[in-house]
Structure formats: structure tokens, C-alpha cells
Amino acid sequence: MTWGPTWRGSRRIPTAAAVCALLSAPLTACSPAGVAASCVPPKSKSVSASDLVGTFEGAKDADGAGIVLKEKPGEDGGTLSVHNWPTGEYYRDTLGATFDGTGTWEIQPASKTVKYPLLQLHFEEPKEFAPEDTVDMLSVAYDSKRTVIYEDADPDVCPKFRLELQGN
């Protein structure tokens, strides 16, 4: 009887395809295309200050954190205020795990060494943060639906510290 093996073989193909799809799903979510599709829009090759003006609220590791960016006319940046911003180890005893503060921001344009523009934050207090003492450099991603600023620790995974623009 020839239909038996054919039937069994045809049943194996959909089963194998389903297993492959399940096994490869986590890999797709980790790939740059998966990141863009699932948790942040594509990284922006150019950005202006007016693209970033507004209130950003945090998600994942940034849950509870927020930043308001205001533009200074004629400049590629402006003023900022943050709430529940991560402090880092050096100032943790003084400020606690998070702090509320103000400062300025600017867009660091793409260059030969940096492929995409970055959002640079400068806080008024404390004046000097040591490396890794707070999040002060963020990547920018946006599309027609949303704008996200995030710490790009590993471009192959969904950023854990990210904030999304809520409105202007």
C-alpha cells in the first residue's frame, strides 16, 4: 500500500515545519530585524531636535523613569528634566537608586566612528557622573508610529532600558 508512507511523510512535514518555526522564533526576536519589528523601530540615520521634543515614559528596566525634552530654538538640543532616572553606583549613597533632575541635551551627529546619531544628556546635579554612573547616551529609533530612545547595550537583543515618546 503506497498511501501509508506518503500519508505519514506528509504529516511529518507540517510537524517538522512547526517545530522549526517554534525553535527559530527566539532567534528572530534577537536579530536586528526582529528587534526593529518587535520592540523598537529601526535606528535613525538622522534626527533633528524637533523629532525628540516631548515626554518619554520608560519600559522594562526604565519602567517608572521619564524624561521631558524641550527644544532651544536654533540649536540641535535643549533642556531636559528627568524623574526616577537611574543613578549608578558612585552616587547611589548620596542620591539613592534613582534621582530627579534637570539639565540639557544635544544630538551627537553620526560620524566616521559613530554610525548613528545619539542623544547626549548633561545633568546639572551632580555635575560629574563617572562612566557607567547613569544613563547619559541614548540611541534614537523612530518610524511613522513611534519614537523610542534607548540604551543600546547589545544591538542583537531588545533594549532593556528604553523610553517611548508619549506626546508633545
N, C-alpha and C positions, 0 to 999 in steps of 0.2 A: 504494500500500500504506500503510495507516494505522498499522500496528503499529510500523513503524520509528521514526518520530519520537516516538511515545509511549514506546517502549522506551528510546530514547536519553534522552528527557526524564526518565523515571522513574529512570534510572541517575544522572543529574546531580543530582537532589535529594538522595539519600543522600550523594553525594560532596561536594556543597556543604555539607550539614549537618555532615559530618565535618570539613571544613576550618574551618568556623566554630567548631566545638567546640574544635579544636586552637588556633585563634587566640585564643579568648576564655578559655581555661584560665588563662593567666598573669594575666589581668585579674581573674578570680575570686579567685585566690590573693592578690591585692593588696588586694582590697576588704575592708572591715571584717568582712563576713560570712565571707569566705574566711579571714581571719586567725583568727577565732574557731573556725572549723571545722578549720583545718589545723595551727596551731602553738601557740595559746594558747586557753584557754576565754574566754568573754565577760568583759569588765572588770566587776569587782564594784561594785555601787552602795553596798553596806555591807559592812563587815568588822569582826570583833572580834579581839582579841589571840589568843584561843584558836584561831581559824581559821588562824593563822600559826605556831603553835608547832611546831618540829621542825627537821629537817635538809633544807636545799635544796642541790641539786647543779646546776652550770651546764651550759649547752648553747650551741652556736655561739660567739659572742665570749666567753661566760662559761665555756667549756669548761675544766675544771680548777679553777674557782673554787667555793667553797662558803660557806654561811652557816648557822649554828645559831642559832635564835631560841628563847629561853626567856622564859616569861611571869612578870611580877611580879604576884602576886595583888592584885586591887583596882585595877590600873592598865591602861590601854589600850596596853600595851607591855611592855618587859622588858629583858633583857640579850642581847647578841649576841657571837658570835665568828665571824671570817671567816678563810678561808685562800685564798691566791692571788688576793686582791682587787686589781683594777686601781688603780694609784697615780695616774696622771695626770702631766702634765709637770713641775709645780713640785717635787714630792718625788721624782721619778724618780732623780735623782743620789744622794739620801740613802737611799731605800728600795728602789730597783730598780723594775722594771716592775710588780711585784705586791707585796703585803705580807700578813702575817698579823697579826690584831689583835683587839681586844675593844672593847666599848662598850655603848651602849644603843640601843633602838629604840622608836618610837612610831607610832601610826596618826594621820595628819593627816586629820581627817574631811572629807567633801565640804562645799563651801561655795558661796557665790554665784559665786566666781571659779574654784573648782576643782570640776569636775563629779563626780569620783570620789575616794574615799579614796586616800591614798598612804602608803606605808611610808617613814618618815624614819629614817635611820641616823645615829648620832652616834658617832664613833670617839674613843677615849681618846688615842691617839698616831698621828700628830701631832694636836695639839689643833685646829688651824685648817686646814681644807682650803679653798683658794680655789675659786671656781666652776670647774667642769669638771676639778677635780683628783682626783676619784674619783667613783664612782657612790654617791650617798648618798640618792637619792629614787627609789623604785620604785613602779610600778603593780602592782595586785593583780588577778589573774583566777583564778576557780575555778568548778568545777562539781562534780557528784557523783563524778567520776573523778579529778580532779587539781587541784592548786593551783600557780599559777605566779606568781612575782614577776619583774618585768622593767623595763628602761629603755625608756620609751615615747618614743623619738626621733621616730617618724613613725607615727601610728595607721593609715596606709594600707598598711603593709608589716609582715611578720612581724618581731617584735623580734629583734635580733641578740644582745643581752645579756639572757639570761633564765635563771632557775633554777627548778627544779621540786621540790616537796616530796617527799621520799623516805619519810619516816615520822616518827612522834612518839617 
